[in-house]
Amino acid sequence: MPRLQDKVAIVTGAASGIGRATAALFAREGARVVVGDRDDEGGPATVASIREEGGDAIFVHVDISKEADCANLVKQTVAHYGQLDVLHNHAGILHPGDGPITELLESVIDETFAINCKGMLFTAKHAVKEMIRGGGGSIVNTGSDLAFVGLANLTAYTASKAAVVGVTRTLAVELAPHNIRVNAVCPGFTYTGMNVDMAADTELIEEMKRDYLIKRLGRPEDIAATVLLLASDESAFTTGAAFVIDGGHTIR
């Protein structure tokens, strides 16, 4: 039996990369999927690819830095599918202005936290209300392995992803009485559109590969597989955990 049969799932940041891979995998495992993104081309493209495989999905435009958009995302989900069981809070940003602390602009810090952290709180706030009505659910947040190790010149991003782990643990405690599990995935370097500039730096990539026990960098499908596990009932005894998926990078 498909692992998300009869479930309804929201995936934010699903226009590309890990979010798209997760949305597609959810659909293949029986979920009806709501693709949430501010990319009005990539989001519908994700929906089209899911439907081509026989899955059920819709697109809702959302800027998760705006609470009204997050509320509307949940509202449209319930209006269309009648319930909400799974939320994958994936939308995030690696701001091109992130850099040395002495040069870091307030606007870069604000935008990074608005999307990587505040948006996650907004989406969870409204999703949780529906999950409580439905008797429970699962929330999976996307952090980063940089929540556990330092990397120079990515201060705003690293701080925001560390905050994701804190949010995950706090919500796990708060929501356990409502049968809502909250976990996080913390990927290492994964080839996505967000880090295309880093991926083009061959010297950096070779250096990173030397630091990975598994001698390759991540693929979106690697992360999606763990998100599926945490979204499904197979992880019914797991909450408040942060799963580092980084090929062994952070244990070096």
N, C-alpha and C positions, 0 to 999 in steps of 0.2 A: 504493500500500500504506500502511495506517495506520502512523504513525511510531513507535508503541509496541506494535506487534503482538507477541503472545506474551510481553510483559513483565509483571512484577508490581511494583506501585508502592505504597508507603506515603505517605500525605499526612497529616501531623499538623496539628491546627488546622483541620480540614476541615468543621467544622459550619456555617461561614458564611464570607462574604467571599471573600478571595483563595483561601483553602484550598479552599472549596467549588467555586469556579470552576475551580481547577486540577484537582481530583479529577474533575469532570465532563468537562473537556477531555481529560484522560488517558484516561478511559473511551471517549470518542468516537474517540480515536486508537488503540484496540485494547488498552489495558492492563486488567488485572484489578487493581482498586483496593481498598486497605485504608484506610478512613477512620478515623483515630485522633483522638480528642477526649475531653475530660471532660464535654462537653455531651451528656447522654443523650437529649435530644430533637432537637437540631440534627444530631447525627451520623447517627442513623438516617434523618432526613429527607433528608440528602444521599445516602445509599445508595438510598433510595426513588426519588429523582429520577433517579439514574443508571440504575436498573433500568427505570424507565418509558421510558427512551430505548433500552432493549435492552442496556445495559452490565452488567458483572459487578462487584459490589462487596460488601464486608462492613464492618461497624462493629466496632471494638474500643475499649472504654473505656480511656483512658489519661490519667493525670496525669503529664506528662513531667518534672515536678520530682522524681519518684520513680523511681529506677533500676529497681526491681522491675517497675513498670508498663511501662517502656520495654522491658525484656527480654521481658515477656509479649507486648507488641505484636508484636515480631519473631517470637516463638515461635508465636503464633496465625497470623501471616501465612504462615509456612512450613508449618505444620500444614495450613492450608486450601488453599494454592496450590502448595506444594512448592518455592518459590524466592523470591528477592527480588532485583530488578534496579535499582530506583529508590527513593530516599528523598527526599521533599521535606520538609525540616525547617521547617515554617511556623509552628507554634504559638507564640504570643507574647502579651505583655501590655503595655498602656500603663496603668500603675498610677494610679488616681485620686489617690493620695497623693503622686505625684511633684510636685516643686515647687522653690522656692528652696533652695539648698544649706544655708542657715542653718536651715531648717525640716525638712529631709529626715530621715525616721525610718529607723532601722536596719532595721526590719521591711519597709519599702518597698523599700529597696535589696536586701535578701535575697530577697524574693519576685520582684522584677524579674529579678535574675540567675538565680534558680532556674529560671524558665520560659524566659527569652530566651536564656540561654547554657548553663547547666548541663544543662538538659533536652536541648538539642541535642547535647551531648557524650554523654549517656547513650544517646540513640537511635542516634547514629552508632556508638558502641562496639559495640552488639549487632547492628546492621544490617551493619556491615562484615564481621563474621565470616561471615555468610551470603553476602555478595557475593564474598568471597574463595573460598568453596567453589564458587560458581557461575562463577568465572572473570572477574569484574569487575562494574562497575555505575556508577551516577551518583548523586551526592548534590547536591542543590540546597538551600542554606540561605537563609532570608529575613532580610536585614538591613534597612537603612533608609538613605535619602539623608542622614539626620542623622549617619551614621557619618563624613561628610565635611564637614559644616557644623555650626555651632553654633546652638542654639536655647535661649534662656534658659528656665529653670524646668522643663526635662525632663532633668535631669542623669542620673538613674538609667537612664532609657530610652536616652538617647543613648550613655551609656557601654556599656550592654549590647549595643547594636547595632554599636558599633565593635568590640567583642569578637567578634562574629559574623564580621566580615571577617577578623580575625586567625586565628580557628579555621579558616575556609575555606582560607586560604593555607597554614597549617601542615598541615592534613590532605591538601591537594592534593599537597604534597611527600612526605608519609609514605606515601600510598596509591597513588601513581603506579606503583610496581613491581608492584602487584596489579591493574592495569588498572581502577582506580577513579578516576573524575574527580570533583572537588569544586569547585563554583562557588557564587556567591551572587547573588541578586537584591536590589537595594536600592531599594525603591519610594519615591517621593515621596508626598505626601498622596493617599490613595486612600479613596474612600467605602466604609467598612465599619462593622460594628457596634462595633468597638473604639474608633473615634474619633467616635462619634455626637454627643458633647457639643461637640467642636470644630466639627463640621459644622453645628451649630445656631448658631454664632457668625457671623452674616452679615458683620460687619465684618472678622473674621479671614479668612473665606473670600475676600472681595473683595480683601483685601490680598495673599493668597497667589496669587490668580489673576494679579494684576499682576506677580508675580515669575516666572510661568511663561511660557516662550516659546510653548508650545502653550497657547492660552487656554482651558483647562479643567483640572479636576482629574482624578485617575486613576480608572479603573474596575477592578474585580477582573479583568476579562477582559484588560485591558492587561498586567497582571503575569503572568497565567497563560500567555499566549502565549510569553513569554520563558522561563518555567520549562519549558514543553514543549520548546522548542528545546534547552535545556541538558540535559534528561533524555534526549533522543533521540540517535541516532547522527549526526545532522546537525551536532552540535558535538563530534565525536570528537577534534578537535585543540585543544579548549578545556578548560583546567583552571586553578584558582587565580584565576579572574577574578571581579570584582565588578561586575555590570551595574547601573548606575544608571538607573532607569526613572522619571523625574520631570518629564517635559515641559520639560526644560531648566532646572529650578529651580537646580541647584547650580552652573551655569556663569555665573550672573548676577553 
